[in-house]
Each structure stands twice: as structure tokens, then as C-alpha cells.
Amino acid sequence: TGWGQKWPAHVAVFTNISRDHMDMHASPEAYLAAKAQLFISVPANAHCVLNACDPYSDFIAETIPNHAQVHYYAADKPALSQKPTLAASEIRCSRSGLDIQLIDSSLARELGGSLQLPIVGEVHAHNALAAALATHLAGIDSKAIVQGLANFRGVPGRFEIVATKPLTVVDYAH
């Protein structure tokens, strides 16, 4: 049995396909297939969170068993026709962090209509929306989600500010 059968994901997230990790895979198709493996063996009543702005989400959605629930998030204008459960209406980035204004939905209202993170870089807005939706589906309280994102200091090397005068950023996480 594969790892997905031994340790099935009850909440699985697909963010995107990018060139960042192509060095680890033989081809773009192999990279996409590796990501699809997470979704193929999700258990009954699993939640699958997909990026409505990435056209590869259509392929990932095709691999998800019928017994799983599919949800979408969007930081930009969706590339797919699916309506996102959680989406940004505006992303403001400053030296002090991110302010993500949310499109009105029941989840957006539970989260207070916006998310604030003390880190910079629009990539973090995409990841924050995915994380907020995934943790909500995992049963985490909305206040804890908002607080967790507000306290997140980032991953070393991932759009990390190492100096403020002049502003100096390191962005090489993998």
C-alpha cells in the first residue's frame, strides 16, 4: 500500500504548479502527477481545497474520488468556473505585512471580513487563503485561524525580510 492509504489526508490542499520545484521532477507531467497522489486516496468525507486561480486544479479535481468534498479559494480572478468558498477582493501589501480583504461569504464573515499577516509578499496571501479554508474545514475555530495567521512570522528563506534599510528580502525556500 502507498503512503496515501497508510496516512490518508482528511484535508488536502492544492496550491499550484510552478517552476519552483521542477528540478525535483522529470517533467511537468510528473510534477503534476506527484501532487495528484495526495488526492487520489483521500478517505470518505475528506475535504479537498483547490486553487481556483490555477488551471491545473481542473486536473487535480478529476483525480478526487466522488466521496470527497471539493472546495475552492482564490486570491486573484479565478481561472476556473467554480465559485470559491473563500476569496480575496483586495490584497494590500506594505512593509509591515499583508491585509487581505475578503469577498463576502459565510466563512469570510466568520473570519471578520479580512485577514492580516505580519509578513510581506503576495504569495503569502494565496497561502493564507488556502490555510484559512483548510483549517476551517478541519474544524478549527475561526478566531484561532485569524489569530494564527496574525502571528505567523513566515518560513525562513521564503520572502523573508532580513533588513529594512534598505529593504532586503531573501526568497529561496526550497
Secondary structure, DSSP 8 states (H G I E B T S, - for coil): --HHHHS--SEEEE----GGGGGGSSSHHHHHHHHHHHHHT--TT-EEEEETT-TTHHHHHHHS-TTSEEEEEESSS-SSSS--SEEEEEEEEETTEEEEEE-SSHHHHHTTTEEEES---HHHHHHHHHHHHHHHHTT--HHHHHHHHHH----TTSSEEEEETTEEEE----
